Amino acid sequence: MPVTEATTGWSPMTSAAAAAAADSPVDGVLATASIVLSLALAVWALVAALRNRPPDRTQFIGLAVLELALLALTVVALVALGGGERPGEPGAFAGYLVTVVCLPPLAAVLARMEPTRWGSGIVCAVCLVTPVVVVRLQQTWEVLGG
């Protein structure tokens, strides 16, 4: 007899978790736009690094636009918190929220300090980390006590 959800009573997403996922303020257009923008900027910076180019103005403008998208996502999350909604893991959520907002400015500062191909590498690396942090932000909101 195969082991199925009906025989074990366990499902990967309970109805309460599914409801929380549907109501998550950090899951939507802003999060998707942030992830897509970050990955596009990572590709742009990788091409620059492979061509031995230092970070250029377009990379810094891209980091600024990414920061604006992440700040908008943060405002949405803070408004939801102010409205009484709570993440499943508040401590981890706060840590990821602070981290995601600090990543683009950190990349810009470090890339300016390293005006070689490695500066573009720094921008690429940070832009590859940012989508992971956004996804973890979403996951920590959706967790309902385990």
KEMI-464939 format. One record per residue (C-alpha): residue number from 1; residue in three letters; x, y, z. Coordinates in nm, 4 decimals, padded with zeros to 6 digits. Each point is the difference from the previous one (the first is absolute). Example, Ala and Ser with C-alpha at 12.3 -4.5 7.8 and 13.67 -1.06 7.14 Angstrom:
<atoms>
ATOM,i,aa,px,py,pz
ATOM,1,Ala,01.2300,-00.4500,00.7800
ATOM,2,Ser,00.1370,00.3440,-00.0660
</atoms>
This chain:
<atoms>
ATOM,i,aa,px,py,pz
ATOM,1,Met,00.0000,00.0000,00.0000
ATOM,2,Pro,00.1579,00.3322,-00.1002
ATOM,3,Val,00.0478,00.2659,00.2649
ATOM,4,Thr,-00.2162,00.2987,-00.0887
ATOM,5,Glu,-00.1205,00.3152,00.1650
ATOM,6,Ala,-00.3290,-00.1747,00.0826
ATOM,7,Thr,00.1717,-00.2899,00.1796
ATOM,8,Thr,00.2459,00.2093,00.2017
ATOM,9,Gly,-00.2174,00.3025,00.0758
ATOM,10,Trp,00.2959,00.2234,-00.0836
ATOM,11,Ser,-00.0020,00.2515,-00.2779
ATOM,12,Pro,00.2767,00.2348,-00.1001
ATOM,13,Met,-00.2311,00.2994,00.0399
ATOM,14,Thr,-00.2875,-00.0102,00.2448
ATOM,15,Ser,-00.3062,00.2108,-00.0610
ATOM,16,Ala,00.1170,00.2540,00.2607
ATOM,17,Ala,00.3388,00.0280,-00.1713
ATOM,18,Ala,-00.1698,00.0333,-00.3380
ATOM,19,Ala,-00.2160,00.2814,00.1365
ATOM,20,Ala,00.3068,00.1744,00.1427
ATOM,21,Ala,00.1819,-00.0349,-00.3314
ATOM,22,Ala,-00.2930,00.1566,-00.1815
ATOM,23,Asp,-00.0092,00.2946,00.2438
ATOM,24,Ser,00.3749,00.0586,00.0225
ATOM,25,Pro,00.0866,00.3679,-00.0507
ATOM,26,Val,00.3540,-00.0865,-00.1131
ATOM,27,Asp,-00.1196,-00.2318,-00.2749
ATOM,28,Gly,-00.1128,00.1738,-00.3131
ATOM,29,Val,00.0947,00.2384,-00.2754
ATOM,30,Leu,00.2611,00.1897,00.2042
ATOM,31,Ala,00.1804,-00.3166,00.1044
ATOM,32,Thr,-00.0065,-00.1388,-00.3539
ATOM,33,Ala,00.1194,00.3305,-00.1463
ATOM,34,Ser,00.2829,00.0149,00.2539
ATOM,35,Ile,00.1119,-00.3519,-00.0839
ATOM,36,Val,-00.0140,00.0523,-00.3776
ATOM,37,Leu,00.1767,00.3365,00.0206
ATOM,38,Ser,00.2695,-00.1426,00.2243
ATOM,39,Leu,00.0662,-00.2946,-00.2306
ATOM,40,Ala,00.0097,00.2243,-00.3087
ATOM,41,Leu,00.2489,00.2282,00.1738
ATOM,42,Ala,00.2074,-00.3032,00.1007
ATOM,43,Val,00.0243,-00.1085,-00.3646
ATOM,44,Trp,00.0934,00.3551,-00.1039
ATOM,45,Ala,00.2733,00.0177,00.2653
ATOM,46,Leu,00.1272,-00.3479,-00.0890
ATOM,47,Val,00.0382,00.1006,-00.3649
ATOM,48,Ala,00.1897,00.3123,00.1101
ATOM,49,Ala,00.2271,-00.2050,00.2264
ATOM,50,Leu,00.0727,-00.2519,-00.2754
ATOM,51,Arg,00.0893,00.2882,-00.2319
ATOM,52,Asn,00.2425,00.1411,00.2628
ATOM,53,Arg,-00.2186,00.3079,00.0506
ATOM,54,Pro,-00.0399,00.1866,00.3284
ATOM,55,Pro,-00.3498,00.0760,00.1265
ATOM,56,Asp,-00.1571,00.2673,-00.2163
ATOM,57,Arg,-00.2773,00.2510,00.0525
ATOM,58,Thr,-00.2680,-00.2429,-00.1211
ATOM,59,Gln,00.0921,-00.2495,00.2714
ATOM,60,Phe,-00.0293,00.2696,00.2665
ATOM,61,Ile,-00.3321,00.1187,-00.1432
ATOM,62,Gly,-00.1187,-00.3628,-00.0007
ATOM,63,Leu,00.1008,-00.0352,00.3653
ATOM,64,Ala,-00.1927,00.3186,00.0826
ATOM,65,Val,-00.3134,-00.1258,-00.1777
ATOM,66,Leu,00.0353,-00.3357,00.1752
ATOM,67,Glu,00.0313,00.1806,00.3332
ATOM,68,Leu,-00.3197,00.1962,-00.0714
ATOM,69,Ala,-00.1870,-00.3230,-00.0770
ATOM,70,Leu,00.1313,-00.1596,00.3200
ATOM,71,Leu,-00.0935,00.3075,00.2042
ATOM,72,Ala,-00.3527,-00.0173,-00.1434
ATOM,73,Leu,-00.0155,-00.3679,00.0980
ATOM,74,Thr,00.1186,00.0940,00.3492
ATOM,75,Val,-00.2662,00.2705,00.0329
ATOM,76,Val,-00.2692,-00.2501,-00.1020
ATOM,77,Ala,00.1283,-00.2449,00.2625
ATOM,78,Leu,00.0143,00.2673,00.2715
ATOM,79,Val,-00.3518,00.1194,-00.0830
ATOM,80,Ala,-00.1225,-00.3595,00.0304
ATOM,81,Leu,00.1761,-00.0316,00.3362
ATOM,82,Gly,-00.1587,00.3258,00.1128
ATOM,83,Gly,-00.3377,-00.1327,-00.1112
ATOM,84,Gly,00.0251,-00.2960,00.2356
ATOM,85,Glu,00.1308,-00.2708,-00.2318
ATOM,86,Arg,00.2906,-00.2029,00.1331
ATOM,87,Pro,00.2668,-00.2106,-00.1714
ATOM,88,Gly,00.0479,-00.3607,00.1002
ATOM,89,Glu,00.3579,00.0689,00.1152
ATOM,90,Pro,00.0171,00.3655,00.1130
ATOM,91,Gly,00.3693,00.0033,00.0926
ATOM,92,Ala,00.1187,-00.1588,-00.3219
ATOM,93,Phe,-00.2401,00.2168,-00.1993
ATOM,94,Ala,00.1430,00.3186,00.1534
ATOM,95,Gly,00.3546,-00.1178,-00.0673
ATOM,96,Tyr,-00.0723,-00.0775,-00.3654
ATOM,97,Leu,-00.1876,00.3296,-00.0409
ATOM,98,Val,00.2968,00.2030,00.1285
ATOM,99,Thr,00.2433,-00.2059,-00.2071
ATOM,100,Val,-00.1899,00.0337,-00.3271
ATOM,101,Val,-00.0153,00.3787,00.0366
ATOM,102,Cys,00.3735,00.0249,00.0765
ATOM,103,Leu,00.1279,-00.2165,-00.2874
ATOM,104,Pro,-00.0200,00.2427,-00.2990
ATOM,105,Pro,00.1622,00.2960,00.1827
ATOM,106,Leu,00.2710,-00.2338,00.1271
ATOM,107,Ala,00.0634,-00.1203,-00.3551
ATOM,108,Ala,00.0197,00.3584,-00.1256
ATOM,109,Val,00.2507,00.1040,00.2676
ATOM,110,Leu,00.2197,-00.3056,-00.0476
ATOM,111,Ala,-00.0133,00.0282,-00.3803
ATOM,112,Arg,00.1059,00.3665,00.0196
ATOM,113,Met,00.2898,-00.0984,00.2252
ATOM,114,Glu,00.1110,-00.2599,-00.2568
ATOM,115,Pro,00.0018,00.1738,-00.3408
ATOM,116,Thr,00.1137,-00.3110,-00.1874
ATOM,117,Arg,-00.1739,-00.3041,-00.1447
ATOM,118,Trp,-00.0346,-00.1263,00.3569
ATOM,119,Gly,-00.2333,00.2897,00.0755
ATOM,120,Ser,-00.2331,-00.1347,-00.2662
ATOM,121,Gly,00.0472,-00.3439,00.1583
ATOM,122,Ile,-00.1125,00.1426,00.3341
ATOM,123,Val,-00.3151,00.1425,-00.1590
ATOM,124,Cys,-00.0656,-00.3368,-00.1669
ATOM,125,Ala,00.0454,-00.1942,00.3242
ATOM,126,Val,-00.2248,00.2284,00.2029
ATOM,127,Cys,-00.2658,-00.0087,-00.2712
ATOM,128,Leu,00.0065,-00.3809,00.0104
ATOM,129,Val,-00.0426,00.0008,00.3788
ATOM,130,Thr,-00.2882,00.2496,00.0028
ATOM,131,Pro,-00.2639,-00.2327,-00.1568
ATOM,132,Val,00.0905,-00.2687,00.2530
ATOM,133,Val,-00.0581,00.2430,00.2863
ATOM,134,Val,-00.3328,00.1121,-00.1515
ATOM,135,Val,-00.1159,-00.3623,-00.0245
ATOM,136,Arg,00.1093,-00.0657,00.3598
ATOM,137,Leu,-00.1932,00.3127,00.1017
ATOM,138,Gln,-00.3093,-00.1519,-00.1598
ATOM,139,Gln,00.0608,-00.3365,00.1651
ATOM,140,Thr,00.0413,00.1452,00.3489
ATOM,141,Trp,-00.3291,00.1863,-00.0381
ATOM,142,Glu,-00.1858,-00.3133,-00.1071
ATOM,143,Val,00.1232,-00.2372,00.2722
ATOM,144,Leu,-00.2728,-00.0551,00.2576
ATOM,145,Gly,00.1808,-00.1503,00.2945
ATOM,146,Gly,00.1633,-00.2870,-00.1853
</atoms>
